[in-house]
Amino acid sequence: MTLDRAVLAFAGTIVLISLALAHYAHPAWIWLTVFAGANMLQAAFTGFCPAALIFKALGVKQGCAFK
């Protein structure tokens, strides 16, 4: 798995978990979805992604997007 795919899989997982929590636990969990979406949007323009830094430190091989 490359860094790009790991970041996308992580973001998708966070979105799905936060939506489930918003539905079953408390509606305020929707803010986690908002945070994940905003982070993906800023990463698209700046190329900086905190999750990519963490995965890179864990030894996930680089892909095309996050270097």
CHARMM-style PDB file with segment names, atoms N, HN, CA, C and O in Angstrom:
ATOM      1  N   MET     1       0.848  -1.171   0.000  1.00  0.00      PROA
ATOM      2  CA  MET     1       0.000   0.000   0.000  1.00  0.00      PROA
ATOM      3  C   MET     1       0.894   1.234   0.000  1.00  0.00      PROA
ATOM      4  O   MET     1       1.855   1.318   0.764  1.00  0.00      PROA
ATOM      5  N   THR     2       0.566   2.186  -0.864  1.00  0.00      PROA
ATOM      6  HN  THR     2      -0.215   2.118  -1.485  1.00  0.00      PROA
ATOM      7  CA  THR     2       1.344   3.418  -0.920  1.00  0.00      PROA
ATOM      8  C   THR     2       0.794   4.440   0.067  1.00  0.00      PROA
ATOM      9  O   THR     2      -0.293   4.274   0.620  1.00  0.00      PROA
ATOM     10  N   LEU     3       1.556   5.482   0.270  1.00  0.00      PROA
ATOM     11  HN  LEU     3       2.439   5.617  -0.179  1.00  0.00      PROA
ATOM     12  CA  LEU     3       1.171   6.553   1.179  1.00  0.00      PROA
ATOM     13  C   LEU     3      -0.140   7.205   0.745  1.00  0.00      PROA
ATOM     14  O   LEU     3      -0.987   7.519   1.580  1.00  0.00      PROA
ATOM     15  N   ASP     4      -0.303   7.406  -0.556  1.00  0.00      PROA
ATOM     16  HN  ASP     4       0.386   7.151  -1.235  1.00  0.00      PROA
ATOM     17  CA  ASP     4      -1.524   8.030  -1.070  1.00  0.00      PROA
ATOM     18  C   ASP     4      -2.759   7.205  -0.707  1.00  0.00      PROA
ATOM     19  O   ASP     4      -3.759   7.733  -0.220  1.00  0.00      PROA
ATOM     20  N   ARG     5      -2.664   5.915  -0.953  1.00  0.00      PROA
ATOM     21  HN  ARG     5      -1.852   5.487  -1.348  1.00  0.00      PROA
ATOM     22  CA  ARG     5      -3.806   5.035  -0.667  1.00  0.00      PROA
ATOM     23  C   ARG     5      -4.063   4.933   0.833  1.00  0.00      PROA
ATOM     24  O   ARG     5      -5.217   4.863   1.256  1.00  0.00      PROA
ATOM     25  N   ALA     6      -3.011   4.924   1.637  1.00  0.00      PROA
ATOM     26  HN  ALA     6      -2.074   4.981   1.293  1.00  0.00      PROA
ATOM     27  CA  ALA     6      -3.179   4.862   3.089  1.00  0.00      PROA
ATOM     28  C   ALA     6      -3.896   6.102   3.608  1.00  0.00      PROA
ATOM     29  O   ALA     6      -4.777   6.001   4.462  1.00  0.00      PROA
ATOM     30  N   VAL     7      -3.523   7.265   3.097  1.00  0.00      PROA
ATOM     31  HN  VAL     7      -2.808   7.347   2.404  1.00  0.00      PROA
ATOM     32  CA  VAL     7      -4.168   8.509   3.527  1.00  0.00      PROA
ATOM     33  C   VAL     7      -5.640   8.524   3.104  1.00  0.00      PROA
ATOM     34  O   VAL     7      -6.506   8.908   3.889  1.00  0.00      PROA
ATOM     35  N   LEU     8      -5.921   8.111   1.878  1.00  0.00      PROA
ATOM     36  HN  LEU     8      -5.217   7.799   1.240  1.00  0.00      PROA
ATOM     37  CA  LEU     8      -7.310   8.075   1.416  1.00  0.00      PROA
ATOM     38  C   LEU     8      -8.138   7.066   2.209  1.00  0.00      PROA
ATOM     39  O   LEU     8      -9.286   7.343   2.557  1.00  0.00      PROA
ATOM     40  N   ALA     9      -7.568   5.907   2.493  1.00  0.00      PROA
ATOM     41  HN  ALA     9      -6.635   5.681   2.211  1.00  0.00      PROA
ATOM     42  CA  ALA     9      -8.280   4.899   3.278  1.00  0.00      PROA
ATOM     43  C   ALA     9      -8.544   5.405   4.699  1.00  0.00      PROA
ATOM     44  O   ALA     9      -9.625   5.187   5.247  1.00  0.00      PROA
ATOM     45  N   PHE    10      -7.562   6.075   5.288  1.00  0.00      PROA
ATOM     46  HN  PHE    10      -6.684   6.252   4.843  1.00  0.00      PROA
ATOM     47  CA  PHE    10      -7.729   6.621   6.631  1.00  0.00      PROA
ATOM     48  C   PHE    10      -8.812   7.701   6.654  1.00  0.00      PROA
ATOM     49  O   PHE    10      -9.659   7.714   7.547  1.00  0.00      PROA
ATOM     50  N   ALA    11      -8.783   8.606   5.670  1.00  0.00      PROA
ATOM     51  HN  ALA    11      -8.094   8.595   4.945  1.00  0.00      PROA
ATOM     52  CA  ALA    11      -9.779   9.675   5.616  1.00  0.00      PROA
ATOM     53  C   ALA    11     -11.182   9.097   5.415  1.00  0.00      PROA
ATOM     54  O   ALA    11     -12.135   9.540   6.056  1.00  0.00      PROA
ATOM     55  N   GLY    12     -11.303   8.128   4.545  1.00  0.00      PROA
ATOM     56  HN  GLY    12     -10.529   7.768   4.025  1.00  0.00      PROA
ATOM     57  CA  GLY    12     -12.601   7.495   4.324  1.00  0.00      PROA
ATOM     58  C   GLY    12     -13.116   6.793   5.567  1.00  0.00      PROA
ATOM     59  O   GLY    12     -14.309   6.845   5.868  1.00  0.00      PROA
ATOM     60  N   THR    13     -12.222   6.137   6.288  1.00  0.00      PROA
ATOM     61  HN  THR    13     -11.253   6.095   6.044  1.00  0.00      PROA
ATOM     62  CA  THR    13     -12.607   5.464   7.521  1.00  0.00      PROA
ATOM     63  C   THR    13     -13.073   6.460   8.567  1.00  0.00      PROA
ATOM     64  O   THR    13     -14.077   6.228   9.240  1.00  0.00      PROA
ATOM     65  N   ILE    14     -12.358   7.561   8.709  1.00  0.00      PROA
ATOM     66  HN  ILE    14     -11.543   7.750   8.162  1.00  0.00      PROA
ATOM     67  CA  ILE    14     -12.749   8.599   9.669  1.00  0.00      PROA
ATOM     68  C   ILE    14     -14.126   9.159   9.324  1.00  0.00      PROA
ATOM     69  O   ILE    14     -14.954   9.354  10.214  1.00  0.00      PROA
ATOM     70  N   VAL    15     -14.379   9.418   8.044  1.00  0.00      PROA
ATOM     71  HN  VAL    15     -13.707   9.260   7.321  1.00  0.00      PROA
ATOM     72  CA  VAL    15     -15.671   9.949   7.626  1.00  0.00      PROA
ATOM     73  C   VAL    15     -16.789   8.957   7.955  1.00  0.00      PROA
ATOM     74  O   VAL    15     -17.814   9.349   8.514  1.00  0.00      PROA
ATOM     75  N   LEU    16     -16.604   7.693   7.619  1.00  0.00      PROA
ATOM     76  HN  LEU    16     -15.772   7.375   7.166  1.00  0.00      PROA
ATOM     77  CA  LEU    16     -17.650   6.702   7.881  1.00  0.00      PROA
ATOM     78  C   LEU    16     -17.887   6.484   9.375  1.00  0.00      PROA
ATOM     79  O   LEU    16     -19.030   6.351   9.811  1.00  0.00      PROA
ATOM     80  N   ILE    17     -16.807   6.449  10.159  1.00  0.00      PROA
ATOM     81  HN  ILE    17     -15.878   6.557   9.805  1.00  0.00      PROA
ATOM     82  CA  ILE    17     -16.964   6.289  11.608  1.00  0.00      PROA
ATOM     83  C   ILE    17     -17.682   7.486  12.215  1.00  0.00      PROA
ATOM     84  O   ILE    17     -18.569   7.325  13.053  1.00  0.00      PROA
ATOM     85  N   SER    18     -17.297   8.687  11.791  1.00  0.00      PROA
ATOM     86  HN  SER    18     -16.576   8.817  11.111  1.00  0.00      PROA
ATOM     87  CA  SER    18     -17.927   9.873  12.364  1.00  0.00      PROA
ATOM     88  C   SER    18     -19.400   9.977  11.963  1.00  0.00      PROA
ATOM     89  O   SER    18     -20.222  10.442  12.752  1.00  0.00      PROA
ATOM     90  N   LEU    19     -19.735   9.551  10.754  1.00  0.00      PROA
ATOM     91  HN  LEU    19     -19.067   9.173  10.113  1.00  0.00      PROA
ATOM     92  CA  LEU    19     -21.142   9.541  10.352  1.00  0.00      PROA
ATOM     93  C   LEU    19     -21.948   8.540  11.173  1.00  0.00      PROA
ATOM     94  O   LEU    19     -23.078   8.825  11.569  1.00  0.00      PROA
ATOM     95  N   ALA    20     -21.371   7.377  11.427  1.00  0.00      PROA
ATOM     96  HN  ALA    20     -20.453   7.145  11.106  1.00  0.00      PROA
ATOM     97  CA  ALA    20     -22.052   6.386  12.264  1.00  0.00      PROA
ATOM     98  C   ALA    20     -22.227   6.906  13.687  1.00  0.00      PROA
ATOM     99  O   ALA    20     -23.289   6.739  14.286  1.00  0.00      PROA
ATOM    100  N   LEU    21     -21.185   7.536  14.228  1.00  0.00      PROA
ATOM    101  HN  LEU    21     -20.322   7.672  13.741  1.00  0.00      PROA
ATOM    102  CA  LEU    21     -21.287   8.099  15.573  1.00  0.00      PROA
ATOM    103  C   LEU    21     -22.306   9.231  15.640  1.00  0.00      PROA
ATOM    104  O   LEU    21     -23.029   9.359  16.628  1.00  0.00      PROA
ATOM    105  N   ALA    22     -22.366  10.049  14.598  1.00  0.00      PROA
ATOM    106  HN  ALA    22     -21.778   9.946  13.795  1.00  0.00      PROA
ATOM    107  CA  ALA    22     -23.352  11.135  14.559  1.00  0.00      PROA
ATOM    108  C   ALA    22     -24.771  10.579  14.515  1.00  0.00      PROA
ATOM    109  O   ALA    22     -25.689  11.156  15.097  1.00  0.00      PROA
ATOM    110  N   HSD    23     -24.941   9.479  13.837  1.00  0.00      PROA
ATOM    111  HN  HSD    23     -24.195   9.010  13.364  1.00  0.00      PROA
ATOM    112  CA  HSD    23     -26.275   8.887  13.721  1.00  0.00      PROA
ATOM    113  C   HSD    23     -26.685   8.154  15.007  1.00  0.00      PROA
ATOM    114  O   HSD    23     -27.812   8.306  15.478  1.00  0.00      PROA
ATOM    115  N   TYR    24     -25.772   7.366  15.566  1.00  0.00      PROA
ATOM    116  HN  TYR    24     -24.857   7.242  15.183  1.00  0.00      PROA
ATOM    117  CA  TYR    24     -26.122   6.509  16.699  1.00  0.00      PROA
ATOM    118  C   TYR    24     -25.799   7.098  18.072  1.00  0.00      PROA
ATOM    119  O   TYR    24     -26.466   6.753  19.047  1.00  0.00      PROA
ATOM    120  N   ALA    25     -24.808   7.966  18.177  1.00  0.00      PROA
ATOM    121  HN  ALA    25     -24.266   8.246  17.385  1.00  0.00      PROA
ATOM    122  CA  ALA    25     -24.395   8.462  19.495  1.00  0.00      PROA
ATOM    123  C   ALA    25     -24.864   9.895  19.748  1.00  0.00      PROA
ATOM    124  O   ALA    25     -25.685  10.140  20.632  1.00  0.00      PROA
ATOM    125  N   HSD    26     -24.338  10.833  18.968  1.00  0.00      PROA
ATOM    126  HN  HSD    26     -23.671  10.634  18.250  1.00  0.00      PROA
ATOM    127  CA  HSD    26     -24.674  12.248  19.173  1.00  0.00      PROA
ATOM    128  C   HSD    26     -24.405  13.009  17.882  1.00  0.00      PROA
ATOM    129  O   HSD    26     -23.385  12.782  17.230  1.00  0.00      PROA
ATOM    130  N   PRO    27     -25.310  13.911  17.506  1.00  0.00      PROA
ATOM    131  CA  PRO    27     -25.139  14.646  16.242  1.00  0.00      PROA
ATOM    132  C   PRO    27     -23.875  15.507  16.155  1.00  0.00      PROA
ATOM    133  O   PRO    27     -23.451  15.859  15.054  1.00  0.00      PROA
ATOM    134  N   ALA    28     -23.279  15.845  17.273  1.00  0.00      PROA
ATOM    135  HN  ALA    28     -23.624  15.559  18.167  1.00  0.00      PROA
ATOM    136  CA  ALA    28     -22.073  16.682  17.257  1.00  0.00      PROA
ATOM    137  C   ALA    28     -20.886  15.975  16.615  1.00  0.00      PROA
ATOM    138  O   ALA    28     -19.916  16.632  16.236  1.00  0.00      PROA
ATOM    139  N   TRP    29     -20.940  14.649  16.484  1.00  0.00      PROA
ATOM    140  HN  TRP    29     -21.728  14.115  16.791  1.00  0.00      PROA
ATOM    141  CA  TRP    29     -19.856  13.905  15.835  1.00  0.00      PROA
ATOM    142  C   TRP    29     -19.708  14.270  14.375  1.00  0.00      PROA
ATOM    143  O   TRP    29     -18.695  13.945  13.755  1.00  0.00      PROA
ATOM    144  N   ILE    30     -20.709  14.944  13.810  1.00  0.00      PROA
ATOM    145  HN  ILE    30     -21.531  15.208  14.313  1.00  0.00      PROA
ATOM    146  CA  ILE    30     -20.621  15.351  12.403  1.00  0.00      PROA
ATOM    147  C   ILE    30     -19.455  16.315  12.199  1.00  0.00      PROA
ATOM    148  O   ILE    30     -18.951  16.451  11.085  1.00  0.00      PROA
ATOM    149  N   TRP    31     -19.024  16.985  13.273  1.00  0.00      PROA
ATOM    150  HN  TRP    31     -19.434  16.874  14.179  1.00  0.00      PROA
ATOM    151  CA  TRP    31     -17.895  17.909  13.164  1.00  0.00      PROA
ATOM    152  C   TRP    31     -16.590  17.194  12.842  1.00  0.00      PROA
ATOM    153  O   TRP    31     -15.683  17.800  12.272  1.00  0.00      PROA
ATOM    154  N   LEU    32     -16.481  15.933  13.193  1.00  0.00      PROA
ATOM    155  HN  LEU    32     -17.218  15.441  13.656  1.00  0.00      PROA
ATOM    156  CA  LEU    32     -15.302  15.163  12.809  1.00  0.00      PROA
ATOM    157  C   LEU    32     -15.283  14.958  11.295  1.00  0.00      PROA
ATOM    158  O   LEU    32     -14.220  14.982  10.675  1.00  0.00      PROA
ATOM    159  N   THR    33     -16.451  14.759  10.708  1.00  0.00      PROA
ATOM    160  HN  THR    33     -17.315  14.739  11.211  1.00  0.00      PROA
ATOM    161  CA  THR    33     -16.549  14.664   9.252  1.00  0.00      PROA
ATOM    162  C   THR    33     -16.167  15.988   8.604  1.00  0.00      PROA
ATOM    163  O   THR    33     -15.465  16.010   7.593  1.00  0.00      PROA
ATOM    164  N   VAL    34     -16.623  17.076   9.179  1.00  0.00      PROA
ATOM    165  HN  VAL    34     -17.193  17.059  10.000  1.00  0.00      PROA
ATOM    166  CA  VAL    34     -16.275  18.405   8.663  1.00  0.00      PROA
ATOM    167  C   VAL    34     -14.761  18.619   8.734  1.00  0.00      PROA
ATOM    168  O   VAL    34     -14.159  19.129   7.789  1.00  0.00      PROA
ATOM    169  N   PHE    35     -14.153  18.234   9.843  1.00  0.00      PROA
ATOM    170  HN  PHE    35     -14.642  17.820  10.611  1.00  0.00      PROA
ATOM    171  CA  PHE    35     -12.704  18.374   9.997  1.00  0.00      PROA
ATOM    172  C   PHE    35     -11.954  17.545   8.956  1.00  0.00      PROA
ATOM    173  O   PHE    35     -10.999  18.026   8.347  1.00  0.00      PROA
ATOM    174  N   ALA    36     -12.386  16.306   8.755  1.00  0.00      PROA
ATOM    175  HN  ALA    36     -13.161  15.915   9.250  1.00  0.00      PROA
ATOM    176  CA  ALA    36     -11.718  15.440   7.776  1.00  0.00      PROA
ATOM    177  C   ALA    36     -11.842  16.021   6.368  1.00  0.00      PROA
ATOM    178  O   ALA    36     -10.874  16.018   5.607  1.00  0.00      PROA
ATOM    179  N   GLY    37     -13.019  16.514   6.025  1.00  0.00      PROA
ATOM    180  HN  GLY    37     -13.805  16.516   6.643  1.00  0.00      PROA
ATOM    181  CA  GLY    37     -13.218  17.110   4.703  1.00  0.00      PROA
ATOM    182  C   GLY    37     -12.390  18.368   4.506  1.00  0.00      PROA
ATOM    183  O   GLY    37     -11.800  18.569   3.445  1.00  0.00      PROA
ATOM    184  N   ALA    38     -12.347  19.215   5.529  1.00  0.00      PROA
ATOM    185  HN  ALA    38     -12.826  19.051   6.391  1.00  0.00      PROA
ATOM    186  CA  ALA    38     -11.548  20.439   5.442  1.00  0.00      PROA
ATOM    187  C   ALA    38     -10.059  20.112   5.321  1.00  0.00      PROA
ATOM    188  O   ALA    38      -9.329  20.780   4.589  1.00  0.00      PROA
ATOM    189  N   ASN    39      -9.616  19.090   6.037  1.00  0.00      PROA
ATOM    190  HN  ASN    39     -10.209  18.547   6.632  1.00  0.00      PROA
ATOM    191  CA  ASN    39      -8.215  18.684   5.966  1.00  0.00      PROA
ATOM    192  C   ASN    39      -7.878  18.143   4.580  1.00  0.00      PROA
ATOM    193  O   ASN    39      -6.802  18.428   4.053  1.00  0.00      PROA
ATOM    194  N   MET    40      -8.780  17.367   3.985  1.00  0.00      PROA
ATOM    195  HN  MET    40      -9.654  17.136   4.413  1.00  0.00      PROA
ATOM    196  CA  MET    40      -8.541  16.850   2.635  1.00  0.00      PROA
ATOM    197  C   MET    40      -8.498  17.991   1.623  1.00  0.00      PROA
ATOM    198  O   MET    40      -7.693  17.970   0.692  1.00  0.00      PROA
ATOM    199  N   LEU    41      -9.361  18.982   1.804  1.00  0.00      PROA
ATOM    200  HN  LEU    41     -10.015  18.999   2.560  1.00  0.00      PROA
ATOM    201  CA  LEU    41      -9.385  20.124   0.892  1.00  0.00      PROA
ATOM    202  C   LEU    41      -8.096  20.936   0.978  1.00  0.00      PROA
ATOM    203  O   LEU    41      -7.526  21.300  -0.051  1.00  0.00      PROA
ATOM    204  N   GLN    42      -7.631  21.224   2.195  1.00  0.00      PROA
ATOM    205  HN  GLN    42      -8.094  20.928   3.030  1.00  0.00      PROA
ATOM    206  CA  GLN    42      -6.396  21.997   2.319  1.00  0.00      PROA
ATOM    207  C   GLN    42      -5.204  21.193   1.827  1.00  0.00      PROA
ATOM    208  O   GLN    42      -4.266  21.770   1.277  1.00  0.00      PROA
ATOM    209  N   ALA    43      -5.214  19.870   2.010  1.00  0.00      PROA
ATOM    210  HN  ALA    43      -5.976  19.401   2.457  1.00  0.00      PROA
ATOM    211  CA  ALA    43      -4.112  19.041   1.525  1.00  0.00      PROA
ATOM    212  C   ALA    43      -4.063  19.037  -0.004  1.00  0.00      PROA
ATOM    213  O   ALA    43      -2.986  18.933  -0.591  1.00  0.00      PROA
ATOM    214  N   ALA    44      -5.208  19.150  -0.635  1.00  0.00      PROA
ATOM    215  HN  ALA    44      -6.083  19.236  -0.158  1.00  0.00      PROA
ATOM    216  CA  ALA    44      -5.244  19.185  -2.101  1.00  0.00      PROA
ATOM    217  C   ALA    44      -4.552  20.430  -2.641  1.00  0.00      PROA
ATOM    218  O   ALA    44      -3.944  20.393  -3.710  1.00  0.00      PROA
ATOM    219  N   PHE    45      -4.645  21.532  -1.899  1.00  0.00      PROA
ATOM    220  HN  PHE    45      -5.139  21.561  -1.030  1.00  0.00      PROA
ATOM    221  CA  PHE    45      -4.049  22.785  -2.373  1.00  0.00      PROA
ATOM    222  C   PHE    45      -2.621  23.000  -1.881  1.00  0.00      PROA
ATOM    223  O   PHE    45      -1.805  23.600  -2.581  1.00  0.00      PROA
ATOM    224  N   THR    46      -2.317  22.510  -0.674  1.00  0.00      PROA
ATOM    225  HN  THR    46      -2.980  22.022  -0.105  1.00  0.00      PROA
ATOM    226  CA  THR    46      -0.993  22.785  -0.107  1.00  0.00      PROA
ATOM    227  C   THR    46      -0.031  21.610  -0.213  1.00  0.00      PROA
ATOM    228  O   THR    46       1.185  21.802  -0.192  1.00  0.00      PROA
ATOM    229  N   GLY    47      -0.565  20.391  -0.326  1.00  0.00      PROA
ATOM    230  HN  GLY    47      -1.553  20.235  -0.342  1.00  0.00      PROA
ATOM    231  CA  GLY    47       0.290  19.213  -0.337  1.00  0.00      PROA
ATOM    232  C   GLY    47       0.715  18.772   1.051  1.00  0.00      PROA
ATOM    233  O   GLY    47       1.450  17.793   1.184  1.00  0.00      PROA
ATOM    234  N   PHE    48       0.272  19.470   2.089  1.00  0.00      PROA
ATOM    235  HN  PHE    48      -0.324  20.265   1.981  1.00  0.00      PROA
ATOM    236  CA  PHE    48       0.613  19.129   3.470  1.00  0.00      PROA
ATOM    237  C   PHE    48      -0.536  18.339   4.101  1.00  0.00      PROA
ATOM    238  O   PHE    48      -1.682  18.789   4.105  1.00  0.00      PROA
ATOM    239  N   CYS    49      -0.215  17.160   4.634  1.00  0.00      PROA
ATOM    240  HN  CYS    49       0.715  16.794   4.631  1.00  0.00      PROA
ATOM    241  CA  CYS    49      -1.220  16.331   5.287  1.00  0.00      PROA
ATOM    242  C   CYS    49      -0.598  15.703   6.531  1.00  0.00      PROA
ATOM    243  O   CYS    49       0.359  14.936   6.420  1.00  0.00      PROA
ATOM    244  N   PRO    50      -1.129  16.018   7.712  1.00  0.00      PROA
ATOM    245  CA  PRO    50      -0.576  15.438   8.933  1.00  0.00      PROA
ATOM    246  C   PRO    50      -0.635  13.908   8.946  1.00  0.00      PROA
ATOM    247  O   PRO    50       0.282  13.263   9.453  1.00  0.00      PROA
ATOM    248  N   ALA    51      -1.684  13.330   8.403  1.00  0.00      PROA
ATOM    249  HN  ALA    51      -2.430  13.855   7.990  1.00  0.00      PROA
ATOM    250  CA  ALA    51      -1.786  11.871   8.361  1.00  0.00      PROA
ATOM    251  C   ALA    51      -0.678  11.280   7.488  1.00  0.00      PROA
ATOM    252  O   ALA    51      -0.142  10.216   7.799  1.00  0.00      PROA
ATOM    253  N   ALA    52      -0.338  11.962   6.407  1.00  0.00      PROA
ATOM    254  HN  ALA    52      -0.773  12.827   6.154  1.00  0.00      PROA
ATOM    255  CA  ALA    52       0.735  11.484   5.532  1.00  0.00      PROA
ATOM    256  C   ALA    52       2.069  11.477   6.277  1.00  0.00      PROA
ATOM    257  O   ALA    52       2.876  10.566   6.091  1.00  0.00      PROA
ATOM    258  N   LEU    53       2.306  12.478   7.111  1.00  0.00      PROA
ATOM    259  HN  LEU    53       1.650  13.218   7.262  1.00  0.00      PROA
ATOM    260  CA  LEU    53       3.543  12.520   7.904  1.00  0.00      PROA
ATOM    261  C   LEU    53       3.613  11.340   8.869  1.00  0.00      PROA
ATOM    262  O   LEU    53       4.671  10.741   9.059  1.00  0.00      PROA
ATOM    263  N   ILE    54       2.475  11.018   9.473  1.00  0.00      PROA
ATOM    264  HN  ILE    54       1.615  11.505   9.319  1.00  0.00      PROA
ATOM    265  CA  ILE    54       2.442   9.909  10.434  1.00  0.00      PROA
ATOM    266  C   ILE    54       2.672   8.579   9.719  1.00  0.00      PROA
ATOM    267  O   ILE    54       3.470   7.757  10.170  1.00  0.00      PROA
ATOM    268  N   PHE    55       1.966   8.368   8.598  1.00  0.00      PROA
ATOM    269  HN  PHE    55       1.318   9.035   8.232  1.00  0.00      PROA
ATOM    270  CA  PHE    55       2.145   7.131   7.851  1.00  0.00      PROA
ATOM    271  C   PHE    55       3.574   7.002   7.312  1.00  0.00      PROA
ATOM    272  O   PHE    55       4.139   5.909   7.276  1.00  0.00      PROA
ATOM    273  N   LYS    56       4.136   8.119   6.903  1.00  0.00      PROA
ATOM    274  HN  LYS    56       3.676   9.006   6.933  1.00  0.00      PROA
ATOM    275  CA  LYS    56       5.519   8.107   6.402  1.00  0.00      PROA
ATOM    276  C   LYS    56       6.487   7.700   7.513  1.00  0.00      PROA
ATOM    277  O   LYS    56       7.422   6.933   7.282  1.00  0.00      PROA
ATOM    278  N   ALA    57       6.254   8.222   8.725  1.00  0.00      PROA
ATOM    279  HN  ALA    57       5.495   8.845   8.913  1.00  0.00      PROA
ATOM    280  CA  ALA    57       7.094   7.866   9.865  1.00  0.00      PROA
ATOM    281  C   ALA    57       6.943   6.391  10.247  1.00  0.00      PROA
ATOM    282  O   ALA    57       7.855   5.790  10.815  1.00  0.00      PROA
ATOM    283  N   LEU    58       5.781   5.820   9.928  1.00  0.00      PROA
ATOM    284  HN  LEU    58       5.040   6.308   9.467  1.00  0.00      PROA
ATOM    285  CA  LEU    58       5.535   4.408  10.216  1.00  0.00      PROA
ATOM    286  C   LEU    58       6.124   3.486   9.141  1.00  0.00      PROA
ATOM    287  O   LEU    58       6.084   2.262   9.271  1.00  0.00      PROA
ATOM    288  N   GLY    59       6.670   4.087   8.082  1.00  0.00      PROA
ATOM    289  HN  GLY    59       6.703   5.081   7.976  1.00  0.00      PROA
ATOM    290  CA  GLY    59       7.354   3.295   7.079  1.00  0.00      PROA
ATOM    291  C   GLY    59       6.546   2.940   5.852  1.00  0.00      PROA
ATOM    292  O   GLY    59       6.952   2.070   5.082  1.00  0.00      PROA
ATOM    293  N   VAL    60       5.408   3.591   5.647  1.00  0.00      PROA
ATOM    294  HN  VAL    60       5.078   4.298   6.272  1.00  0.00      PROA
ATOM    295  CA  VAL    60       4.617   3.331   4.441  1.00  0.00      PROA
ATOM    296  C   VAL    60       5.352   3.955   3.263  1.00  0.00      PROA
ATOM    297  O   VAL    60       5.784   5.106   3.338  1.00  0.00      PROA
ATOM    298  N   LYS    61       5.496   3.200   2.174  1.00  0.00      PROA
ATOM    299  HN  LYS    61       5.145   2.265   2.113  1.00  0.00      PROA
ATOM    300  CA  LYS    61       6.250   3.702   1.031  1.00  0.00      PROA
ATOM    301  C   LYS    61       5.509   4.845   0.335  1.00  0.00      PROA
ATOM    302  O   LYS    61       4.279   4.876   0.304  1.00  0.00      PROA
ATOM    303  N   GLN    62       6.276   5.777  -0.220  1.00  0.00      PROA
ATOM    304  HN  GLN    62       7.276   5.751  -0.195  1.00  0.00      PROA
ATOM    305  CA  GLN    62       5.707   6.964  -0.841  1.00  0.00      PROA
ATOM    306  C   GLN    62       4.966   6.638  -2.120  1.00  0.00      PROA
ATOM    307  O   GLN    62       5.274   5.678  -2.826  1.00  0.00      PROA
ATOM    308  N   GLY    63       3.967   7.483  -2.392  1.00  0.00      PROA
ATOM    309  HN  GLY    63       3.717   8.263  -1.819  1.00  0.00      PROA
ATOM    310  CA  GLY    63       3.237   7.406  -3.635  1.00  0.00      PROA
ATOM    311  C   GLY    63       3.540   8.640  -4.461  1.00  0.00      PROA
ATOM    312  O   GLY    63       4.654   9.162  -4.417  1.00  0.00      PROA
ATOM    313  N   CYS    64       2.567   9.106  -5.206  1.00  0.00      PROA
ATOM    314  HN  CYS    64       1.662   8.682  -5.241  1.00  0.00      PROA
ATOM    315  CA  CYS    64       2.757  10.261  -6.083  1.00  0.00      PROA
ATOM    316  C   CYS    64       2.432  11.587  -5.398  1.00  0.00      PROA
ATOM    317  O   CYS    64       3.117  12.585  -5.625  1.00  0.00      PROA
ATOM    318  N   ALA    65       1.395  11.606  -4.565  1.00  0.00      PROA
ATOM    319  HN  ALA    65       0.839  10.796  -4.381  1.00  0.00      PROA
ATOM    320  CA  ALA    65       0.861  12.871  -4.072  1.00  0.00      PROA
ATOM    321  C   ALA    65       1.658  13.466  -2.925  1.00  0.00      PROA
ATOM    322  O   ALA    65       1.999  14.648  -2.970  1.00  0.00      PROA
ATOM    323  N   PHE    66       1.961  12.691  -1.909  1.00  0.00      PROA
ATOM    324  HN  PHE    66       1.684  11.731  -1.873  1.00  0.00      PROA
ATOM    325  CA  PHE    66       2.589  13.226  -0.701  1.00  0.00      PROA
ATOM    326  C   PHE    66       4.048  12.813  -0.660  1.00  0.00      PROA
ATOM    327  O   PHE    66       4.362  11.636  -0.482  1.00  0.00      PROA
ATOM    328  N   LYS    67       4.944  13.787  -0.825  1.00  0.00      PROA
ATOM    329  HN  LYS    67       4.689  14.743  -0.969  1.00  0.00      PROA
ATOM    330  CA  LYS    67       6.382  13.492  -0.825  1.00  0.00      PROA
ATOM    331  C   LYS    67       7.097  14.197   0.298  1.00  0.00      PROA
ATOM    332  OT1 LYS    67       8.311  14.057   0.441  1.00  0.00      PROA
TER     333      LYS     67
END
